[in-house]
Amino acid sequence: MMSTLPPEMLEAVFDNVDDKQVLLNVLISSRQFFQLAERFLYARIVFPPSFQKSTTMKLRSLHEALEASNRRRASYVQTLSLTTRGNEDRVLIVELLMKTVNLKDLQLTISPLLISRFFRQSFPFALTSLHIASSRTVRTMSYSSLYPDLLHFLELQTCLEMLHLSHINLNMDVEFSPTSFPDLKTLILDSVRVHAFVDTFACITHLRMTGVRGSAHADNRCMESVLTLSCPTTHSARSMSSWLPNLEWLEFSGPISVLALKNWHPGNHCRPRGIRLLQFTSGHLHDFRPAFDDIPTLEFVEYGNRSSTLLRRRYRDTTAPMSVRWLCRPGKEWLADWEADVVLTPL
């Protein structure tokens, strides 16, 4: 429980104040401070992913808090991260979202059985960031016919800059309107099936594949706007690089061994300027030589591992690595500027 000043102490302070204007100023300032604090308190609401009964109780409490202010607090909400356990949670979250007219960032974990009913609503906000996670993988050959409401909801998000779909596979029958996603820059999917976005207005510069399943791009159309790719394995990078002709920055999020790096032959299509190895398991500096030999455009290889926060960057034709400190939040490096947003220190 948060500590507060004893009432006696506050009374002692105000007992010596005879000027009512001073008391009025204190009252007005207190109200202003309260309203200002409310804006920061409700701007970002994050409930950790949980399928316990307490989730429903938290949703009810949040609903009551927003209602108590005559929806003033709801207008402050810009980020929401919520989980639906069942239909009762779905109803509560829908009611919450109907009030959050200024919502920009929505992160939602939901049962696939509730997806269709949830996105059947017409919400009042214009999102710039959206993360939808199914509580288990959705696999269907008639995805667009089974979840037309979700696809329609996505098409309506004309201000969307970042889209992350977890455990939701976009199968080959999915087609978005050609005018969809005019502001989309960052796309994160489980598989490499990005075909649905190729013929839209999306100008995707950052692409991440979080899983290893799924086939490669369905046709020969290229995504020329993609500059940064993050994927788990060298195999996934090889299958994707042929339709990313302007790729400059390549990140491997999964474990990469010395042997895997030596045996990786990216081919003529893969010409990145920088490579990041987030889980480089072991090896010496000279083990990066095959990568420099195979990729003439490669300027550096950055490497680290999960057991340490230390990052090193080895540049072509240098004898010693550099220590790397990124100027962004951990985990967001792949979205940052790989040249300007780092501080390099000689070892």
C-alpha positions as CSV (number, residue, x, y, z in Angstrom):
1,M,0.0,0.0,0.0
2,M,1.3,3.4,-0.9
3,S,2.3,5.7,2.0
4,T,0.4,9.0,2.4
5,L,0.9,12.1,4.6
6,P,-1.0,11.9,7.9
7,P,-4.1,14.2,7.9
8,E,-2.8,15.9,11.0
9,M,0.3,17.1,9.2
10,L,-1.7,18.6,6.4
11,E,-4.1,20.2,8.8
12,A,-1.2,21.8,10.6
13,V,0.0,23.3,7.3
14,F,-3.3,24.8,6.4
15,D,-4.1,26.0,9.9
16,N,-1.5,28.8,9.4
17,V,-2.9,29.9,6.1
18,D,-5.5,32.8,6.4
19,D,-5.5,33.9,2.8
20,K,-8.4,32.1,1.0
21,Q,-6.8,32.9,-2.4
22,V,-3.8,30.8,-1.4
23,L,-6.1,27.9,-0.4
24,L,-8.0,28.3,-3.7
25,N,-4.7,28.2,-5.6
26,V,-3.7,25.1,-3.8
27,L,-7.0,23.5,-4.6
28,I,-6.8,24.4,-8.3
29,S,-3.2,23.3,-8.5
30,S,-4.1,20.0,-6.9
31,R,-6.8,19.4,-9.4
32,Q,-4.5,20.3,-12.3
33,F,-1.8,17.9,-10.9
34,F,-4.4,15.2,-10.5
35,Q,-5.6,15.5,-14.1
36,L,-2.0,15.6,-15.4
37,A,-1.1,12.5,-13.4
38,E,-4.2,10.8,-14.8
39,R,-3.0,11.4,-18.4
40,F,0.3,9.6,-17.7
41,L,-1.4,6.8,-15.6
42,Y,-3.9,5.8,-18.2
43,A,-1.8,6.5,-21.3
44,R,-0.3,3.0,-21.3
45,I,-2.2,0.1,-19.8
46,V,-0.5,-3.3,-20.0
47,F,-1.9,-6.5,-18.4
48,P,0.7,-9.3,-18.6
49,P,-0.5,-12.3,-20.7
50,S,-2.5,-14.6,-18.4
51,F,-5.4,-17.0,-18.7
52,Q,-6.2,-16.9,-15.0
53,K,-9.5,-15.7,-13.5
54,S,-7.8,-12.6,-12.2
55,T,-7.6,-11.3,-15.7
56,T,-11.4,-10.9,-15.8
57,M,-11.4,-9.0,-12.5
58,K,-8.7,-6.6,-13.7
59,L,-10.7,-5.9,-16.9
60,R,-13.8,-5.2,-14.8
61,S,-11.8,-2.8,-12.5
62,L,-10.4,-1.0,-15.5
63,H,-13.8,-0.7,-17.1
64,E,-15.2,0.8,-13.8
65,A,-12.3,3.2,-13.6
66,L,-12.9,4.5,-17.1
67,E,-16.6,4.8,-16.6
68,A,-16.2,6.7,-13.3
69,S,-14.6,9.6,-15.0
70,N,-17.4,10.0,-17.6
71,R,-15.0,8.6,-20.2
72,R,-12.4,11.3,-19.6
73,R,-9.8,8.7,-18.7
74,A,-10.6,6.6,-21.7
75,S,-9.5,9.5,-24.0
76,Y,-6.1,9.3,-22.4
77,V,-5.5,5.7,-23.3
78,Q,-3.0,5.3,-26.2
79,T,-1.6,1.8,-25.5
80,L,-3.5,-1.3,-24.5
81,S,-2.1,-4.8,-24.0
82,L,-4.8,-7.3,-23.0
83,T,-5.6,-11.0,-23.0
84,T,-9.0,-12.6,-23.5
85,R,-9.7,-15.8,-21.5
86,G,-13.2,-16.3,-22.8
87,N,-16.4,-14.6,-24.1
88,E,-16.8,-12.5,-20.9
89,D,-13.4,-11.1,-21.4
90,R,-14.1,-10.5,-25.0
91,V,-17.3,-8.5,-24.2
92,L,-15.4,-6.4,-21.6
93,I,-12.5,-5.6,-23.9
94,V,-14.9,-4.7,-26.8
95,E,-16.6,-2.2,-24.4
96,L,-13.2,-0.8,-23.4
97,L,-12.1,-0.4,-27.0
98,M,-15.3,1.4,-27.9
99,K,-14.3,4.2,-25.4
100,T,-10.7,4.5,-26.3
101,V,-11.0,6.9,-29.3
102,N,-7.3,8.0,-29.1
103,L,-5.9,4.4,-29.0
104,K,-2.8,4.1,-31.1
105,D,-1.1,0.8,-30.0
106,L,-3.2,-2.4,-29.4
107,Q,-1.7,-5.7,-28.3
108,L,-4.2,-8.4,-28.0
109,T,-3.9,-12.1,-27.1
110,I,-7.1,-13.9,-28.1
111,S,-8.5,-17.4,-28.5
112,P,-9.0,-18.3,-32.2
113,L,-12.6,-19.2,-31.4
114,L,-13.3,-15.6,-30.5
115,I,-11.4,-13.9,-33.4
116,S,-14.4,-13.6,-35.7
117,R,-16.8,-12.3,-33.1
118,F,-14.3,-9.8,-31.7
119,F,-13.4,-8.1,-35.0
120,R,-17.0,-7.9,-36.1
121,Q,-17.2,-4.6,-34.3
122,S,-16.6,-1.1,-35.7
123,F,-14.0,0.5,-33.4
124,P,-13.6,4.3,-33.2
125,F,-9.7,4.5,-33.2
126,A,-7.0,4.7,-35.9
127,L,-4.2,2.4,-34.8
128,T,-0.5,2.9,-35.8
129,S,0.7,-0.3,-34.1
130,L,-1.2,-3.6,-33.9
131,H,-0.1,-7.0,-32.4
132,I,-2.6,-9.8,-32.5
133,A,-1.6,-13.1,-30.9
134,S,-3.8,-16.2,-31.2
135,S,-3.6,-18.3,-28.0
136,R,-2.9,-21.3,-30.3
137,T,-1.9,-21.5,-34.0
138,V,-4.7,-20.9,-36.5
139,R,-4.3,-23.3,-39.4
140,T,-7.0,-23.4,-42.1
141,M,-7.1,-23.6,-45.8
142,S,-10.0,-21.2,-46.0
143,Y,-8.7,-18.5,-43.8
144,S,-10.3,-15.6,-45.6
145,S,-13.7,-17.2,-45.5
146,L,-13.4,-18.3,-41.8
147,Y,-12.1,-14.9,-40.6
148,P,-13.4,-12.2,-43.0
149,D,-14.0,-9.8,-40.1
150,L,-10.4,-9.9,-39.0
151,L,-9.2,-9.3,-42.6
152,H,-11.7,-6.4,-43.0
153,F,-10.6,-4.9,-39.7
154,L,-7.0,-5.0,-40.8
155,E,-7.9,-3.3,-44.1
156,L,-9.6,-0.5,-42.2
157,Q,-6.5,0.4,-40.3
158,T,-5.2,3.0,-42.8
159,C,-2.8,4.6,-40.3
160,L,-1.1,1.3,-39.4
161,E,2.7,1.6,-39.4
162,M,3.5,-1.7,-37.6
163,L,1.6,-5.1,-37.8
164,H,2.6,-8.2,-35.8
165,L,0.6,-11.4,-36.2
166,S,1.5,-14.2,-33.9
167,H,0.3,-17.8,-34.5
168,I,-1.9,-16.6,-37.3
169,N,-0.9,-17.9,-40.7
170,L,-2.0,-16.0,-43.8
171,N,-2.7,-18.8,-46.2
172,M,-2.6,-18.5,-50.0
173,D,-6.3,-17.5,-50.3
174,V,-5.9,-14.2,-48.4
175,E,-6.2,-11.1,-50.6
176,F,-6.2,-7.6,-49.3
177,S,-7.5,-4.6,-51.2
178,P,-4.8,-2.9,-53.3
179,T,-5.3,0.3,-51.4
180,S,-4.7,-1.3,-48.0
181,F,-1.9,-0.4,-45.6
182,P,-0.7,2.9,-47.1
183,D,1.5,3.7,-44.0
184,L,2.7,0.1,-43.2
185,K,6.5,0.0,-42.6
186,T,7.1,-2.9,-40.2
187,L,5.7,-6.4,-40.6
188,I,6.2,-9.3,-38.2
189,L,4.8,-12.7,-39.1
190,D,5.3,-16.4,-38.1
191,S,6.0,-17.5,-41.6
192,V,7.4,-16.1,-44.8
193,R,4.0,-15.9,-46.5
194,V,3.9,-12.2,-47.1
195,H,2.2,-12.5,-50.5
196,A,-1.0,-10.8,-49.2
197,F,0.9,-7.5,-48.8
198,V,2.8,-7.4,-52.1
199,D,0.0,-5.9,-54.1
200,T,-1.1,-3.4,-51.5
201,F,0.0,0.2,-50.9
202,A,2.3,-1.0,-48.1
203,C,5.9,0.2,-48.3
204,I,7.5,-2.3,-45.9
205,T,11.0,-1.5,-44.9
206,H,11.4,-3.8,-41.9
207,L,10.4,-7.5,-42.1
208,R,10.7,-10.1,-39.4
209,M,9.9,-13.8,-39.5
210,T,9.6,-15.3,-36.0
211,G,9.0,-18.9,-37.0
212,V,10.6,-21.5,-39.2
213,R,7.5,-23.0,-40.8
214,G,5.9,-22.0,-44.1
215,S,7.1,-22.0,-47.7
216,A,8.9,-19.3,-49.5
217,H,7.3,-16.5,-51.4
218,A,4.6,-17.7,-53.7
219,D,5.7,-16.0,-56.9
220,N,8.5,-14.0,-58.5
221,R,7.3,-10.5,-57.4
222,C,9.9,-8.6,-55.4
223,M,9.5,-6.5,-52.3
224,E,11.9,-3.7,-53.3
225,S,11.2,-1.5,-50.2
226,V,12.5,-4.0,-47.6
227,L,15.9,-2.9,-46.3
228,T,16.0,-4.9,-43.0
229,L,15.2,-8.6,-42.5
230,S,15.2,-10.5,-39.2
231,C,14.7,-14.3,-39.3
232,P,15.7,-17.3,-37.2
233,T,18.0,-19.3,-39.5
234,T,20.3,-19.1,-42.5
235,H,17.8,-21.4,-44.4
236,S,15.0,-19.0,-44.0
237,A,17.2,-16.1,-45.1
238,R,18.2,-18.0,-48.2
239,S,14.6,-18.7,-49.1
240,M,13.6,-15.1,-48.7
241,S,16.5,-13.1,-50.1
242,S,15.7,-13.8,-53.7
243,W,12.7,-11.5,-53.5
244,L,14.3,-8.8,-51.4
245,P,16.7,-7.2,-53.9
246,N,17.5,-4.1,-51.9
247,L,18.2,-5.8,-48.5
248,E,20.9,-4.0,-46.6
249,W,20.6,-5.4,-43.0
250,L,20.2,-9.0,-42.0
251,E,19.6,-10.2,-38.5
252,F,19.6,-13.9,-37.4
253,S,17.6,-14.3,-34.2
254,G,18.1,-18.0,-33.7
255,P,21.3,-19.9,-32.7
256,I,24.0,-19.8,-35.4
257,S,27.0,-22.1,-35.0
258,V,30.4,-21.7,-36.7
259,L,29.5,-24.6,-38.9
260,A,26.2,-23.1,-40.0
261,L,27.9,-19.9,-40.8
262,K,30.6,-21.6,-42.9
263,N,28.1,-23.7,-44.7
264,W,25.8,-20.8,-45.5
265,H,26.1,-19.9,-49.2
266,P,23.6,-17.0,-49.7
267,G,23.9,-16.9,-53.4
268,N,23.8,-13.9,-55.8
269,H,20.6,-12.5,-54.4
270,C,21.8,-11.8,-50.9
271,R,23.9,-8.7,-50.7
272,P,23.5,-7.2,-47.2
273,R,25.9,-4.5,-45.8
274,G,25.6,-5.8,-42.2
275,I,24.7,-9.0,-40.4
276,R,23.7,-9.5,-36.8
277,L,24.1,-12.8,-35.0
278,L,22.1,-12.6,-31.8
279,Q,23.0,-16.1,-30.6
280,F,26.4,-16.8,-32.0
281,T,27.2,-20.0,-30.2
282,S,31.0,-20.2,-30.5
283,G,33.9,-19.4,-32.7
284,H,36.8,-17.0,-33.5
285,L,37.1,-13.9,-35.6
286,H,38.5,-15.7,-38.6
287,D,35.3,-17.8,-38.8
288,F,33.6,-14.8,-40.3
289,R,35.9,-14.8,-43.3
290,P,33.7,-17.1,-45.4
291,A,30.8,-14.6,-45.0
292,F,33.0,-11.7,-46.1
293,D,34.2,-13.8,-49.1
294,D,30.7,-14.9,-50.2
295,I,29.2,-11.4,-49.8
296,P,31.3,-8.7,-51.4
297,T,28.9,-5.9,-50.1
298,L,29.2,-7.1,-46.5
299,E,30.8,-4.4,-44.3
300,F,30.5,-6.0,-40.8
301,V,29.3,-8.9,-38.7
302,E,27.8,-8.2,-35.3
303,Y,27.6,-11.0,-32.8
304,G,26.6,-11.8,-29.2
305,N,24.8,-14.5,-27.2
306,R,22.0,-14.7,-24.7
307,S,24.3,-15.4,-21.7
308,S,25.8,-11.9,-22.0
309,T,24.7,-8.4,-22.9
310,L,28.0,-7.7,-24.6
311,L,27.9,-7.2,-28.4
312,R,30.9,-7.1,-30.7
313,R,31.2,-5.9,-34.3
314,R,33.8,-7.2,-36.7
315,Y,34.4,-5.0,-39.8
316,R,35.9,-6.3,-43.0
317,D,39.7,-6.0,-43.2
318,T,40.1,-5.3,-39.5
319,T,42.1,-7.3,-37.0
320,A,40.1,-6.7,-33.9
321,P,36.4,-6.4,-33.1
322,M,34.7,-3.3,-31.7
323,S,32.4,-3.1,-28.7
324,V,28.9,-2.1,-29.7
325,R,26.4,-0.1,-27.6
326,W,23.0,0.6,-29.2
327,L,21.1,3.8,-28.5
328,C,17.7,2.2,-28.6
329,R,15.8,-0.1,-26.3
330,P,16.9,-3.7,-26.1
331,G,15.2,-5.9,-28.7
332,K,14.5,-2.9,-31.0
333,E,18.0,-2.9,-32.6
334,W,16.7,-4.3,-35.9
335,L,14.3,-1.4,-36.2
336,A,17.0,1.2,-35.5
337,D,19.6,2.8,-37.8
338,W,22.5,0.2,-37.9
339,E,25.1,2.9,-38.5
340,A,23.8,6.1,-36.7
341,D,22.2,4.5,-33.6
342,V,25.3,2.7,-32.3
343,V,28.4,3.7,-30.3
344,L,31.5,1.8,-31.2
345,T,34.4,1.4,-28.9
346,P,37.8,-0.2,-29.7
347,L,38.6,-3.2,-27.5
